[in-house]
């Protein structure tokens, strides 16, 4: 328990000036790489046939568009290898395949019950006519053994090629288990004449094995590649208001809690409403078991009204029901969040998931800070993102009430039999590390987030305005849906300030089927990461960040 708590509180310190210099250096590197690669790429015949892609021909074609560096995760970028949570090691080897040249090697210890993966994303300009794509890699393994309980173990490199009609093809390079030195694998594909390539996502991974794997010489060679926008598709569902809040006594700093939840977890709303001291806006997703479009919603309305019987619901809560079309619809999490946001009438919103309990007296403890920090309360362009520190119960609390003040919270965190820790401090420490919990325990004033991480996904209080970025609705189901919103707020110029006297605590519950599939299905994770990289490329262009900037040079 003690080691978990220590791990949760380590926070790197990095100045904003250093971050800007790092961003400039990587941006300059990306420009140099583009300048070096592009003439070579464009010099190749566009009609090169698939059968001509022999190893000796490709060896002479200096057109690998993948970078061998790791992404600097303290800023927004799509360049280089990006690691979600489990760290991959970098090393330089001068003995790969008996060659005399030294090369970068990426390695990771595989774990049977999770996907250990690293990704690199390449958006393609729409005017680039790609006819063929060549993909190759070399990999070694040390004592790599499968586990009997996992029947779909994988040790591979995959390139997912996405087309302009939304379809995709994959190039796979599979490697054997056991122990072996670096061995090569290659694959190639021809692009159908009626399709355009919009992006390629490369994934190196292992799943269902125990042991060490290493990758090097990862090569992707299309004909021509530059950053391009990727159009977003939005979900379509039937929705209706179940009831609207009758609450009208909005004050200058009233905060509306905004959340979303599925019908099978509707009881969570009852728990929130008992602890929240203000208005709420809820988007409630109603799944179906129907294989065909389901329009029978009468009994669902009755069920919702029956479940939401607490008297505070009618007064303080606006509830909107979103009905699934068919049984296989993915949970449209960001679509739901945006619908809930559009119901808000107050100046401020608290963006929280339904499996959290907000701290007591949240409204009173929050309202003092905007007045202190903002001289002009009428300023609608306030770009402050107030971070609400997140914690978690290690076991579900049936009888014990949550801590009533900060001192009581700290006592439960530091007790010998502690049952509260910073949220996801072990599973994904970078998700909330920038909050700087160790400082928060002693702090009585707001303080800025000093180090951004591209996995940072805090729960936030924001000021409502027409310019407030909404959630990207390409994300559904599990993975990357909230962290991307934080990333866009950063790109849009928001300053992140941590609130010292409010918090939220996660209540444990059974994992959803989409969560389990995401953790154990490499291809599902691959598609999610592809959407993540498309999003990053889009906001880099939208906000003129890094090499995607088209601002004129001075």
N, C-alpha and C positions, 0 to 999 in steps of 0.2 A: 504493500500500500504506500509506504514511504517513497520507494523508488518511483512509482507512478506519479506521485505528487511532485517530486523534484523534476522529473522529465517534463512535466506540464509547464514548469515555470521558467525554463530557459528561453531567453529571447535575445537574438542577435541584435546588435546596435549598428546602424548604418545611416549616415547622414544623407539628406536629400541631395546634397551636392555630389556625393559619391555616386548615388544612383543615376543622376543625370549624366555624369561622365561615363559611367558604364553603358548607359543607353546610347550615348553618342558613339562610343567605340564600337559597339555591336552594330549600330546602324551603318557606320562607315565600312565595317567588314562586309555587311550584306551588299552594299553598293559595289565594293571591289569584286566580290564573288560574282555578282550579276554581270559586271563589265567583262570579267575574265571568261565566264561560261557562255554568255550569249552569242558572241561572234562564232564560237565553235559550234554551238547548237544550230544556228541559222545557216551555217555553211553546209550542213548535211542535207542530202536530197530528201525532200518530204515524202517521196514515193518509195523510200527504201522498203523492200519487201521483208516479210517476217523471216523467210528462210535465209536471208542474208545476214541475220544477226548471229554470226558465229563468234565464239570467244576471241579468236585472233583479230577479227574485225573490230569488235567492241573494245579490245585492249588499246587499239590505236585511236579510238574516238574519245577524246578527252572531254566528255560531256556529263560527268556525274553531277547532279544538281543537289545532292544531299551534303549537308555540312557535318563535320565530325565533332563539333563543339556541343557542349550542353547548354541549354537555354538558361540564361540568367533569370531566375524566377522572382527577382525583386523589381521587375518592370514588365510591361506588356510587350510580348514578342511572339512571333511564330517561327523564328529561326532557330535551328539546332534541335538537339534531342531533348524532349520534355518528359520528365519523370513525375507521375501523379503523386505517389506517396512513398513507396518503398524505394530507397536509394539504390541506384546502380553505381558501381565503382568504375572509375576511369583509370586506365593505365596505358603505358606505352610499351609495346613489345617489339623487339628487334629480331625475333625468331619465328614469326608467323609464317607457316608454310615453307620454312627454309629460305625465306627471302633475306636479302641483306638490308632492305629498307625497314626503318622503324615505323610502326603504325599504331594508331589509337585503338584500344580494345575496351569494349563495354562488357561488364560482367555482373551477375546477380546470383544470389542463392535462391533457388526455387523452393516454393512451399506448396504442398499438395493441395491445400484447401483454398488457395487464392491465386489470382493471376498476377504474375510479376512481369510488368511490361514497361517499355519505353517507346516513345512515339516521335515521328518527325513528319511535318505537314508541308505540302507544296501546293498552293493555289495556282491555277493556270489562267493566263489571259484568254479572253473569249475569242480573240482574233488569231490565236495560235493553232495551227492545223497539225495536230499530232496524229501520226499514222501508226507508230509502233512504240512500245515501251519495253525496255529491257531491265530486269531486276536480278541482282545477284548478291550473295553474301558468303562469308566464311564463318564457321562456328566450331567451337570445341566444347567438350563436356568432361566433368570430373565426377565420378561416382553418381551419375544421374540415374535414379531408380524410380520406377512408377510405384504407385500405392494402390493396393487392391480395392480400396473403397471408391476410387475414381476411375470411371470407365471411359472417359473421353480425354485422356491426358494429351497435351500438346507441347511441342518444343519446336518453334517455327519462327520464320520471318514472313510477314504478310504485307503486300502492297495493295491497298484498296483503291481502285480507280473509279472515280465518280463521274457520271456523264450529265449533260445539261438537261436530260429528261428525268433526272432523279434516280435512274438505275445505276448499277455499279457492277464491276467485275473485280475479282481478286486474283492476285498472283501469289502463290504459296511456295515457300522454300522450307521443306521439312527436314529435320535432322534426327539421327538415331540417338537413343539413350545409351547408358553405360559410360565408359570413359574412352575418349578418342581425341587425337590432336585436331587442329583446324582442318576442316574439310569444306570444300566449296559446293555451292548449289546455285543454280541459275534458272530463270524462267523468262519468257517474254510473251507478248500478246500483240495482236493487231487490233487497232481501233476500228469499229464498224464505220462504214462510209457516211452513214446518216447521223452520227453522234459526235459530239464535241466533249473533250475531257475538260472538266472544270476544276478538279483537284485530285491529288494523290496523297494518301496517308500511309506511311510505313510504320509497322508495329513489330518490334522484336519482343518475344514473350516465351514464358513457360508456364504450364499449369498442370497439376496432377502429378508432379515429380518432386523428389527431394534430391538436392545436389547442386552443383555449380555449373553454370553455362556462361560461355563467352562468345561475343560477336565482334567481327571486324570486317573491313573491306565491304561495307554495305554500299551498293551502287544502284542508283536509279537513273536511267538514261532515256528521257523522252526527247522529242524534237521541239525545242523552244519552250521556255517556262518563265513567266513573270507573274507577279501578284495581280489578282483580279477579284472583283466583287462576286459574291455568291448570293443568289436570290433566296430569301427566306420564305418558306411555306408555312401557313398558319392553319391551325386546326379549326374545324367547324362543328359546333355542337348546338343543340337546342337548349336554351336556358330560360328560367323565369324567376321572378321574385317570390319568395315564400312569405316573407313579411319585411316591412321597413321599420326601422327604429323610430319611435315617437319622441325620442330625446331631442330637445331643441336648445338646451342651455349651454351652448358652446361658448367657451371663454377664449381669451387671446391665445392661450397655449394649450388648449385641449388636444389630447392625443387620441387618435382612433387606432385600436389594435386591428391589424389586417392579417387574415390568415385563410388557409384553405384546408380542406379535410375530405376524406372519402366517407361514404355512408357507413362503412363497417367500423369507423372510428368516431362516429358522431358523439359518443359519450365524452370524448375529450373536450368538446365545446362546453359541456356542463361544468367540467372542472375549471376551465379558463374563466367562465363567466362568474364563478364564485370568488375568484381572486382578482379580477380586473375591475378597476374603479372608473371606467369610462365607456364610451361607445365602441362598438365592434363592427367590422365588415367581414363577412364570411362567404366564401364561395364553396359550396358543398357539392362534391362530385357523386353522382348516383350511377353506379355500374349496372350492367345488365347481363343476363345469361343467354340472351337471344342471339342466334346466328344471323338473323335478319334485322334491318333497322327497327328499333323498338320505339313505339309511340304511345305505349300504355303507361301513363304517368300518374293516374289518379291515386292508386294505392300508395305510390311513393310519396306523394304530397301528404297523404294521411299519416303515413309512418313518420315523416319528418316532424310534422306538427305534434305528434304524440311524444316523440323523443325530446323535443325542445320545449319542455313545460315549465322550466324555471321562470318565475315572473320577470326577471331582469332581461330575458331574451326579447320580449315584446317592446320593452322600453329602450334598451340600449343597443340591440343587435339588428343589423340588416343582413338577411340571409338570402342568397341567390342559389338556386339549385341548377346544376349543369348535368344534363342527362346523356349518358353514353349512348352511342348509336348501336354498336354490336359488342359482343362479348370480348373480342380481341383488341378493343380500343386501349391504347396506352393512357395511363393517368396523365392528363394534360396540365401538369403542375404549374407551369408559368402562365398558361392561358388563364387558369383559375386565379392566380395571384393578381393578374392585371384586371380581371373582372371585379375582384374585391376592391382593388385600389380605386376603381372608377365610381364606387359607391360612397367614397369618403366625403364628408362635409366639413371636417375640421381642418385647421391649418397644418397640423402635424400628424404623421402616421408612424406606427410602430409595426415593423414587418417581422412577424414571428410565426414559427411553425406551431401547429396545434398540439404537439406533444410536449410543449413547454408550459411552465407556470410562471407568470410575471411576478416580480417582487411586490410586496405590499406598498400601498400609498405611492404608486408609480407616478400618477399625475402630479401630485404635490412635489415629489422629489425631482421631477424633471423640469417643471415650469420655470424654475429660477435661472436655468442655464442660458436659454436663448436671450433673456433680457440682459444678462451680464455680458454676453459675447457679441450681441448685435445692437448697435446704437439705434439704427433705423428699423423699427419693428415692421414697418410697412414695406420693406424691401422684399419683393417677390423672387429675387434671384439668389437668395441665400443658398449657397452650395456647401452646407455643413452636413456631414453624415455622423450622427451621434451613435457611437458604438455602445451597445448594451452587453456587458460581459455575460457569457453563457457558461453554465455549470451543468452537472448531471448527477442525479442520484445513481448510485451503483446498484441499488435494489429498489424495486417499486415500493412506494410509501403508501400503505393502506390506511394506517391510523395516525401516524406522526405528521403533524402539519409542517409545511415548509418554514424555513427561518423567517422571523418577522422583522429583523433588521440586519444590518451589515455585520455587527459584532456577533450575533447569533450564527450567521452564515459562516464566519471565519472559525468560530468555535467548532462547528461541525466538520469543517475542512481539515483542521489541524488536530482533531481528537485522535486518540490512539485507535479507536474503532471507527474512523472516518467513513462516512457513507456518501460524501459529496466531493467531487473533483471538478476541475475545469473541464469543459465539454470536449470530448474526443481527444484528450491529452495524450493518450497512448495510441489509439487507432490512426489518428491523423493530426499530429501535433501542429503542423503548419496551418491548419484551418483556422485556428484562433490564437496562435502564438503572438502575432503582432499586437494583440490586446495588452500584453505585458501584465500578466496576473500578479506577479510579485510586486510591481509598483502599485497595482490597484488595491492590494490589501491595505496599504498604508496611506493611500492618496485620499484627499478630501476635496480636491479641485479637478476640473476636467483637464485632460492632458492629450497631446496629439499622438497619433500612431506614427512612430518614427521609422519603422521598417515595413514596407509592403512586401507581401508574398503573393504569388499568383494563385495560391490555393486559399487565400484569406476569404472567409465567408461569414462575417459577423452578422448578428441581428442588429438592425439599425432603426433609429428614429430619424425621419426625413421630413423636410418641409414640402408640402404639396405645391406644385407649380406646373404650368404647361410645359416647361422645359425639363421636368423630372424624367430621367430615363426609365422606361418600363422594363419589365422582364422580357427576355427574348423567347418568343413562343415556339421556336424550333425545338426547344428542350422539353421533352416529356419523359415520364417515368423517372428513373433514378439516375443521378450523376450530372454534375456540372450546371445544374439549373440555377442555383443561387450564387455560386462563386463568379459566374459570368456577369451577373448584375453588379456585384461589387467592383469587378474589373471595369465595367463601363462607367460607373460613377467616378472612379479614379481618372479614367481617360477624359471625362467631361469636366474635370477640374474640381471635384469635391474634396474637401478637407475632412479627414477622419479624426474625430475627437472622442475620447473614451469618457463615459459618464461614471462618476465615482460612487454614487449612492443608489443606483438601480441595477437590476440584474434579472436573469431568467434562468430557470432550472428545468432541465430535460427529465422527463419521467420515462423510464425504460418500458419497452413494449416488444411484442413479438415482431420480428422482421417481416416485411412484406415480400410477396413472391417476386416482385420486380427488383427489390434489393438483392435477394438471394441470387437471382439469375444474373444480375449485373456483376456480382462478385465472382461468379463461377463460370460465366460464359464469355470466352475471349472475343468472339465475333460481335456479341452485343456491346461489349465495352469498346470495341474498335469503332462501331458506328457512332457511339456517343462521343468518342474522342474526335472523330472526323467533324462532327457538328461543332464541337468546342473550337477546333482550329479554324473552321470557317467563320465562326463568330469573331474570334480574335483578329483575323485578317480584315473583317468588315469594320470593326471599331477602330483599328489602326488607320484605316483609310478615312472613316467618318470624322475622326478627331485629329487627323494629321499627325499620327504617332509613328516615330521610327521610319524605316525604309518605305513604308506605305505612304508617306507624306508626299503631296504634290504641290506643296507651297513653293512659290518661285524663289530661287536662290538670290541672295543679295550680293 
